[in-house]
Amino acid sequence: MKVYTEDQVRTMIAQALEMGRQLPPDTCRVTVAGMFYKLGPEALAPGQTVVLIKEPDNTYDPDAILVAIGLNLDGEPISVGYVANSFKTAEGGTLMASEIQDYFDKQIVARVYGYKKPHWILELSPVIDVKGIADMVLGCGEHE
């Protein structure tokens, strides 16, 4: 994975804004729901990087966003849950999946912010999504 300097990040963010991209605010947090049906809360740790993947063909929720910690041997995402998209599952002060749809096209990188039992909280920001912005600006396609 390429490492970008702060100046390169600022340039990419400026280019993305010129192209009409809406970027996450400085503090944009979401709740991971459904972890107990997947790998469980032990699958995440503070500071860990995860990938959020839109699932527009999801039969239950067209705004569904999968939370993945990597790929299995078949190249499929290893899911730990979904970004909460209901007031019943989203922790107070976090955004729901439907509210962050405009921040990325297919995938975005997030960082595990912390644990508020029984949910993990993730944080998105323009800096965390450097690779996603670079892909969009440079036309590189999907994330590595």
N, CA and C atoms as a LAMMPS dump frame, in Angstrom:
ITEM: TIMESTEP
0
ITEM: NUMBER OF ATOMS
432
ITEM: BOX BOUNDS ff ff ff
-5.0000000000000000e+02 5.0000000000000000e+02
-5.0000000000000000e+02 5.0000000000000000e+02
-5.0000000000000000e+02 5.0000000000000000e+02
ITEM: ATOMS id mol type element x y z
1 1 1 N 0.847 -1.174 0
2 1 2 C 0 0 0
3 1 3 C 0.892 1.236 0
4 2 1 N 0.583 2.173 -0.845
5 2 2 C 1.359 3.399 -0.943
6 2 3 C 1.062 4.317 0.238
7 3 1 N 2.087 4.984 0.744
8 3 2 C 1.933 5.951 1.824
9 3 3 C 2.002 7.344 1.212
10 4 1 N 1.067 8.2 1.591
11 4 2 C 0.984 9.546 1.052
12 4 3 C 1.432 10.568 2.085
13 5 1 N 2.061 11.641 1.614
14 5 2 C 2.438 12.735 2.501
15 5 3 C 1.2 13.568 2.798
16 6 1 N 1.287 14.403 3.818
17 6 2 C 0.156 15.261 4.168
18 6 3 C -0.198 16.19 3.004
19 7 1 N 0.805 16.734 2.295
20 7 2 C 0.536 17.606 1.144
21 7 3 C -0.182 16.851 0.032
22 8 1 N 0.218 15.589 -0.211
23 8 2 C -0.454 14.791 -1.232
24 8 3 C -1.913 14.538 -0.845
25 9 1 N -2.144 14.272 0.439
26 9 2 C -3.512 14.054 0.915
27 9 3 C -4.348 15.309 0.698
28 10 1 N -3.787 16.459 1.072
29 10 2 C -4.529 17.72 0.898
30 10 3 C -4.84 17.972 -0.584
31 11 1 N -3.897 17.68 -1.465
32 11 2 C -4.108 17.85 -2.912
33 11 3 C -5.216 16.921 -3.397
34 12 1 N -5.184 15.659 -2.975
35 12 2 C -6.212 14.706 -3.402
36 12 3 C -7.591 15.098 -2.888
37 13 1 N -7.656 15.591 -1.653
38 13 2 C -8.934 16.028 -1.1
39 13 3 C -9.453 17.218 -1.897
40 14 1 N -8.585 18.169 -2.216
41 14 2 C -8.988 19.335 -3.006
42 14 3 C -9.505 18.899 -4.382
43 15 1 N -8.811 17.956 -5.018
44 15 2 C -9.253 17.457 -6.329
45 15 3 C -10.6 16.752 -6.22
46 16 1 N -10.773 15.975 -5.175
47 16 2 C -12.043 15.266 -4.982
48 16 3 C -13.178 16.262 -4.8
49 17 1 N -12.939 17.33 -4.037
50 17 2 C -13.967 18.352 -3.833
51 17 3 C -14.297 19.063 -5.141
52 18 1 N -13.275 19.335 -5.957
53 18 2 C -13.508 19.96 -7.26
54 18 3 C -14.376 19.087 -8.155
55 19 1 N -14.271 17.771 -7.983
56 19 2 C -15.055 16.832 -8.786
57 19 3 C -16.461 16.64 -8.22
58 20 1 N -16.781 17.356 -7.136
59 20 2 C -18.115 17.268 -6.565
60 20 3 C -18.269 16.208 -5.493
61 21 1 N -17.178 15.624 -5.06
62 21 2 C -17.222 14.575 -4.031
63 21 3 C -17.577 15.195 -2.686
64 22 1 N -18.499 14.575 -1.972
65 22 2 C -18.823 14.987 -0.616
66 22 3 C -17.967 14.141 0.316
67 23 1 N -17.196 14.771 1.174
68 23 2 C -16.297 14.046 2.07
69 23 3 C -16.898 13.961 3.464
70 24 1 N -16.52 12.923 4.224
71 24 2 C -17.006 12.826 5.601
72 24 3 C -16.552 14.03 6.413
73 25 1 N -17.357 14.43 7.391
74 25 2 C -16.903 15.509 8.28
75 25 3 C -15.714 15.017 9.099
76 26 1 N -15.048 15.954 9.793
77 26 2 C -13.865 15.594 10.577
78 26 3 C -14.149 14.472 11.57
79 27 1 N -15.322 14.492 12.164
80 27 2 C -15.711 13.42 13.069
81 27 3 C -16.974 12.78 12.528
82 28 1 N -16.813 11.598 11.951
83 28 2 C -17.935 10.86 11.372
84 28 3 C -17.852 9.445 11.927
85 29 1 N -18.758 9.126 12.838
86 29 2 C -18.722 7.816 13.479
87 29 3 C -19.974 7.014 13.148
88 30 1 N -19.786 5.699 13.029
89 30 2 C -20.879 4.78 12.751
90 30 3 C -20.792 3.6 13.714
91 31 1 N -21.916 2.916 13.888
92 31 2 C -21.999 1.753 14.767
93 31 3 C -21.963 0.484 13.935
94 32 1 N -21.242 -0.533 14.408
95 32 2 C -21.268 -1.847 13.765
96 32 3 C -22.385 -2.659 14.425
97 33 1 N -23.333 -3.123 13.61
98 33 2 C -24.448 -3.932 14.105
99 33 3 C -24.31 -5.366 13.602
100 34 1 N -24.94 -6.287 14.3
101 34 2 C -24.982 -7.671 13.85
102 34 3 C -23.727 -8.48 14.094
103 35 1 N -22.825 -7.984 14.923
104 35 2 C -21.56 -8.703 15.145
105 35 3 C -21.761 -10.066 15.795
106 36 1 N -22.797 -10.194 16.605
107 36 2 C -23.017 -11.459 17.308
108 36 3 C -23.475 -12.563 16.354
109 37 1 N -23.917 -12.169 15.15
110 37 2 C -24.313 -13.149 14.146
111 37 3 C -23.129 -13.531 13.256
112 38 1 N -22.027 -12.82 13.38
113 38 2 C -20.842 -13.051 12.547
114 38 3 C -19.713 -13.61 13.407
115 39 1 N -18.612 -12.891 13.504
116 39 2 C -17.439 -13.367 14.248
117 39 3 C -17.433 -12.967 15.717
118 40 1 N -18.34 -12.099 16.104
119 40 2 C -18.406 -11.651 17.487
120 40 3 C -17.569 -10.406 17.724
121 41 1 N -17.791 -9.74 18.862
122 41 2 C -17.088 -8.482 19.151
123 41 3 C -15.579 -8.636 19.303
124 42 1 N -15.093 -9.855 19.555
125 42 2 C -13.653 -10.072 19.711
126 42 3 C -12.896 -9.904 18.395
127 43 1 N -13.614 -9.814 17.279
128 43 2 C -12.976 -9.699 15.958
129 43 3 C -12.377 -8.317 15.716
130 44 1 N -12.74 -7.324 16.545
131 44 2 C -12.242 -5.963 16.35
132 44 3 C -11.455 -5.501 17.571
133 45 1 N -10.606 -4.495 17.329
134 45 2 C -9.821 -3.887 18.403
135 45 3 C -9.625 -2.408 18.087
136 46 1 N -9.519 -1.55 19.105
137 46 2 C -9.305 -0.124 18.858
138 46 3 C -8.096 0.121 17.964
139 47 1 N -8.262 1.028 17.005
140 47 2 C -7.192 1.382 16.083
141 47 3 C -7.123 0.512 14.846
142 48 1 N -7.813 -0.605 14.846
143 48 2 C -7.805 -1.518 13.706
144 48 3 C -8.452 -0.85 12.487
145 49 1 N -7.945 -1.175 11.313
146 49 2 C -8.506 -0.664 10.063
147 49 3 C -9.467 -1.697 9.495
148 50 1 N -10.627 -1.235 9.05
149 50 2 C -11.624 -2.091 8.415
150 50 3 C -12.047 -1.451 7.099
151 51 1 N -12.731 -2.218 6.277
152 51 2 C -13.242 -1.696 5.012
153 51 3 C -14.76 -1.766 5.045
154 52 1 N -15.393 -0.669 4.68
155 52 2 C -16.854 -0.626 4.56
156 52 3 C -17.182 -0.794 3.084
157 53 1 N -18.064 -1.738 2.779
158 53 2 C -18.393 -2.071 1.389
159 53 3 C -19.897 -1.945 1.187
160 54 1 N -20.292 -1.097 0.256
161 54 2 C -21.717 -0.949 -0.045
162 54 3 C -22.258 -2.235 -0.658
163 55 1 N -23.497 -2.556 -0.298
164 55 2 C -24.198 -3.709 -0.86
165 55 3 C -25.544 -3.251 -1.415
166 56 1 N -25.536 -2.542 -2.554
167 56 2 C -26.788 -1.993 -3.096
168 56 3 C -27.797 -3.07 -3.503
169 57 1 N -27.344 -4.31 -3.719
170 57 2 C -28.249 -5.396 -4.1
171 57 3 C -28.736 -6.197 -2.896
172 58 1 N -28.453 -5.732 -1.682
173 58 2 C -28.888 -6.419 -0.476
174 58 3 C -30.418 -6.438 -0.433
175 59 1 N -30.993 -7.628 -0.291
176 59 2 C -32.457 -7.763 -0.344
177 59 3 C -33.159 -7.164 0.865
178 60 1 N -32.453 -7.03 1.979
179 60 2 C -33.065 -6.484 3.192
180 60 3 C -32.956 -4.976 3.3
181 61 1 N -31.881 -4.416 2.746
182 61 2 C -31.639 -2.978 2.881
183 61 3 C -30.75 -2.493 1.736
184 62 1 N -31.293 -1.708 0.801
185 62 2 C -30.485 -1.219 -0.32
186 62 3 C -29.363 -0.265 0.103
187 63 1 N -29.424 0.244 1.346
188 63 2 C -28.371 1.106 1.879
189 63 3 C -27.371 0.322 2.73
190 64 1 N -27.431 -1.009 2.699
191 64 2 C -26.566 -1.847 3.535
192 64 3 C -25.092 -1.602 3.232
193 65 1 N -24.3 -1.536 4.308
194 65 2 C -22.852 -1.379 4.197
195 65 3 C -22.197 -2.445 5.071
196 66 1 N -21.521 -3.366 4.422
197 66 2 C -20.828 -4.464 5.09
198 66 3 C -19.552 -3.95 5.742
199 67 1 N -19.224 -4.461 6.917
200 67 2 C -17.967 -4.143 7.591
201 67 3 C -17.081 -5.378 7.465
202 68 1 N -15.928 -5.234 6.799
203 68 2 C -15.028 -6.365 6.548
204 68 3 C -13.662 -6.126 7.164
205 69 1 N -13.045 -7.23 7.63
206 69 2 C -11.709 -7.136 8.222
207 69 3 C -10.639 -7.715 7.314
208 70 1 N -11.021 -8.159 6.133
209 70 2 C -10.069 -8.735 5.191
210 70 3 C -10.793 -9.603 4.195
211 71 1 N -10.029 -10.443 3.488
212 71 2 C -10.59 -11.346 2.486
213 71 3 C -10.291 -12.787 2.867
214 72 1 N -11.225 -13.685 2.555
215 72 2 C -10.953 -15.105 2.787
216 72 3 C -10.164 -15.67 1.606
217 73 1 N -9.893 -16.959 1.606
218 73 2 C -9.084 -17.575 0.54
219 73 3 C -9.749 -17.51 -0.83
220 74 1 N -11.073 -17.345 -0.851
221 74 2 C -11.797 -17.212 -2.119
222 74 3 C -11.88 -15.763 -2.586
223 75 1 N -11.267 -14.85 -1.836
224 75 2 C -11.289 -13.437 -2.204
225 75 3 C -12.565 -12.719 -1.784
226 76 1 N -13.375 -13.364 -0.956
227 76 2 C -14.61 -12.751 -0.467
228 76 3 C -14.34 -12.008 0.841
229 77 1 N -15.07 -10.9 1.084
230 77 2 C -14.864 -10.155 2.33
231 77 3 C -15.185 -11.007 3.564
232 78 1 N -14.375 -10.855 4.595
233 78 2 C -14.645 -11.476 5.89
234 78 3 C -15.451 -10.463 6.685
235 79 1 N -16.74 -10.726 6.802
236 79 2 C -17.664 -9.784 7.421
237 79 3 C -17.701 -9.928 8.932
238 80 1 N -17.718 -8.78 9.609
239 80 2 C -17.915 -8.781 11.061
240 80 3 C -19.26 -8.169 11.423
241 81 1 N -19.984 -7.665 10.432
242 81 2 C -21.281 -7.055 10.683
243 81 3 C -21.608 -6.034 9.613
244 82 1 N -22.537 -5.157 9.941
245 82 2 C -22.979 -4.108 9.037
246 82 3 C -23.007 -2.777 9.765
247 83 1 N -22.905 -1.692 9.003
248 83 2 C -23.099 -0.371 9.587
249 83 3 C -24.575 -0.276 9.961
250 84 1 N -24.841 0.078 11.212
251 84 2 C -26.222 0.179 11.69
252 84 3 C -27.018 1.137 10.815
253 85 1 N -28.268 0.769 10.535
254 85 2 C -29.12 1.63 9.709
255 85 3 C -30.509 1.75 10.327
256 86 1 N -30.543 1.769 11.647
257 86 2 C -31.798 1.884 12.383
258 86 3 C -31.517 2.58 13.703
259 87 1 N -32.478 3.36 14.159
260 87 2 C -32.316 4.014 15.458
261 87 3 C -32.228 2.978 16.583
262 88 1 N -32.736 1.772 16.339
263 88 2 C -32.692 0.708 17.342
264 88 3 C -31.284 0.135 17.515
265 89 1 N -30.481 0.183 16.447
266 89 2 C -29.145 -0.431 16.512
267 89 3 C -27.998 0.572 16.518
268 90 1 N -28.234 1.804 16.112
269 90 2 C -27.166 2.817 16.072
270 90 3 C -26.999 3.46 17.441
271 91 1 N -25.771 3.532 17.904
272 91 2 C -25.481 4.22 19.157
273 91 3 C -25.726 5.719 18.98
274 92 1 N -26.13 6.379 20.049
275 92 2 C -26.353 7.819 20.002
276 92 3 C -25.104 8.552 19.549
277 93 1 N -25.271 9.53 18.687
278 93 2 C -24.144 10.316 18.202
279 93 3 C -23.451 9.72 16.995
280 94 1 N -23.925 8.559 16.514
281 94 2 C -23.326 7.967 15.317
282 94 3 C -24.316 8.089 14.159
283 95 1 N -23.765 8.067 12.955
284 95 2 C -24.592 8.148 11.756
285 95 3 C -25.011 6.75 11.315
286 96 1 N -26.103 6.685 10.569
287 96 2 C -26.585 5.413 10.042
288 96 3 C -26.08 5.221 8.621
289 97 1 N -26.147 3.98 8.135
290 97 2 C -25.664 3.651 6.79
291 97 3 C -26.279 4.555 5.731
292 98 1 N -27.571 4.826 5.84
293 98 2 C -28.237 5.672 4.842
294 98 3 C -27.696 7.103 4.856
295 99 1 N -27.116 7.526 5.972
296 99 2 C -26.607 8.892 6.093
297 99 3 C -25.188 9.056 5.567
298 100 1 N -24.479 7.969 5.31
299 100 2 C -23.095 8.098 4.826
300 100 3 C -22.95 7.631 3.38
301 101 1 N -24.035 7.327 2.714
302 101 2 C -23.985 6.825 1.335
303 101 3 C -23.244 7.759 0.38
304 102 1 N -23.392 9.066 0.564
305 102 2 C -22.772 10.034 -0.35
306 102 3 C -21.277 10.235 -0.122
307 103 1 N -20.717 9.626 0.923
308 103 2 C -19.309 9.827 1.232
309 103 3 C -18.367 8.937 0.435
310 104 1 N -18.9 7.92 -0.261
311 104 2 C -18.031 7.038 -1.045
312 104 3 C -18.851 6.291 -2.082
313 105 1 N -18.135 5.755 -3.106
314 105 2 C -18.812 5.047 -4.177
315 105 3 C -19.072 3.583 -3.831
316 106 1 N -18.026 2.81 -3.605
317 106 2 C -18.183 1.372 -3.348
318 106 3 C -17.611 0.971 -1.999
319 107 1 N -16.422 1.468 -1.694
320 107 2 C -15.721 1.081 -0.474
321 107 3 C -15.077 2.296 0.161
322 108 1 N -14.905 2.212 1.462
323 108 2 C -14.185 3.256 2.188
324 108 3 C -13.476 2.593 3.369
325 109 1 N -12.363 3.137 3.743
326 109 2 C -11.608 2.628 4.879
327 109 3 C -12.08 3.355 6.133
328 110 1 N -12.196 2.618 7.227
329 110 2 C -12.562 3.209 8.516
330 110 3 C -11.621 2.659 9.578
331 111 1 N -11.577 3.343 10.7
332 111 2 C -10.745 2.915 11.82
333 111 3 C -11.665 2.617 13.003
334 112 1 N -11.359 1.543 13.722
335 112 2 C -12.131 1.211 14.91
336 112 3 C -11.824 2.252 15.978
337 113 1 N -12.86 2.971 16.392
338 113 2 C -12.704 4.061 17.353
339 113 3 C -12.761 3.556 18.792
340 114 1 N -13.735 2.703 19.085
341 114 2 C -13.867 2.216 20.453
342 114 3 C -15.066 1.298 20.601
343 115 1 N -15.247 0.812 21.802
344 115 2 C -16.31 -0.143 22.109
345 115 3 C -17.258 0.468 23.125
346 116 1 N -18.537 0.495 22.786
347 116 2 C -19.581 0.938 23.7
348 116 3 C -20.566 -0.215 23.767
349 117 1 N -20.403 -1.052 24.77
350 117 2 C -21.129 -2.311 24.865
351 117 3 C -22.608 -2.123 24.52
352 118 1 N -23.137 -2.885 23.594
353 118 2 C -22.578 -4.057 22.928
354 118 3 C -22.07 -3.784 21.507
355 119 1 N -21.706 -2.53 21.197
356 119 2 C -21.331 -2.195 19.824
357 119 3 C -19.926 -1.6 19.714
358 120 1 N -19.296 -1.883 18.581
359 120 2 C -18.065 -1.195 18.212
360 120 3 C -18.447 0.053 17.433
361 121 1 N -17.676 1.11 17.622
362 121 2 C -17.87 2.369 16.907
363 121 3 C -16.689 2.538 15.949
364 122 1 N -16.994 2.879 14.696
365 122 2 C -15.971 3.123 13.683
366 122 3 C -15.925 4.605 13.368
367 123 1 N -14.765 5.062 12.903
368 123 2 C -14.613 6.465 12.541
369 123 3 C -14.114 6.574 11.11
370 124 1 N -14.781 7.425 10.338
371 124 2 C -14.374 7.724 8.974
372 124 3 C -13.881 9.154 8.939
373 125 1 N -12.935 9.439 8.068
374 125 2 C -12.504 10.821 7.855
375 125 3 C -11.815 10.884 6.508
376 126 1 N -11.692 12.092 5.93
377 126 2 C -10.976 12.203 4.653
378 126 3 C -9.558 11.647 4.728
379 127 1 N -8.887 11.801 5.863
380 127 2 C -7.517 11.318 5.985
381 127 3 C -7.491 9.794 6.035
382 128 1 N -8.42 9.185 6.771
383 128 2 C -8.486 7.728 6.838
384 128 3 C -8.778 7.153 5.459
385 129 1 N -9.542 7.879 4.632
386 129 2 C -9.937 7.384 3.314
387 129 3 C -8.996 7.832 2.202
388 130 1 N -7.742 8.059 2.531
389 130 2 C -6.784 8.519 1.522
390 130 3 C -6.782 7.61 0.297
391 131 1 N -6.736 6.306 0.492
392 131 2 C -6.68 5.374 -0.63
393 131 3 C -7.938 5.492 -1.483
394 132 1 N -9.1 5.6 -0.843
395 132 2 C -10.347 5.727 -1.588
396 132 3 C -10.391 6.997 -2.416
397 133 1 N -9.933 8.095 -1.836
398 133 2 C -9.898 9.36 -2.574
399 133 3 C -8.916 9.249 -3.734
400 134 1 N -7.77 8.637 -3.488
401 134 2 C -6.777 8.484 -4.554
402 134 3 C -7.347 7.659 -5.691
403 135 1 N -8.046 6.582 -5.377
404 135 2 C -8.653 5.751 -6.41
405 135 3 C -9.642 6.556 -7.241
406 136 1 N -10.481 7.344 -6.564
407 136 2 C -11.494 8.107 -7.266
408 136 3 C -10.849 9.184 -8.139
409 137 1 N -9.877 9.894 -7.589
410 137 2 C -9.228 10.986 -8.314
411 137 3 C -8.37 10.457 -9.462
412 138 1 N -7.631 9.395 -9.199
413 138 2 C -6.706 8.867 -10.196
414 138 3 C -7.328 7.813 -11.104
415 139 1 N -8.582 7.416 -10.818
416 139 2 C -9.258 6.421 -11.636
417 139 3 C -8.642 5.05 -11.533
418 140 1 N -8.147 4.683 -10.335
419 140 2 C -7.451 3.408 -10.159
420 140 3 C -8.396 2.235 -9.921
421 141 1 N -9.673 2.485 -9.753
422 141 2 C -10.604 1.373 -9.536
423 141 3 C -10.756 1.018 -8.086
424 142 1 N -10.968 -0.271 -7.814
425 142 2 C -11.271 -0.747 -6.47
426 142 3 C -10.044 -0.728 -5.574
427 143 1 N -10.304 -0.812 -4.266
428 143 2 C -9.23 -0.848 -3.269
429 143 3 C -8.472 -2.151 -3.365
430 144 1 N -7.248 -2.106 -2.88
431 144 2 C -6.411 -3.311 -2.838
432 144 3 C -6.882 -4.208 -1.724
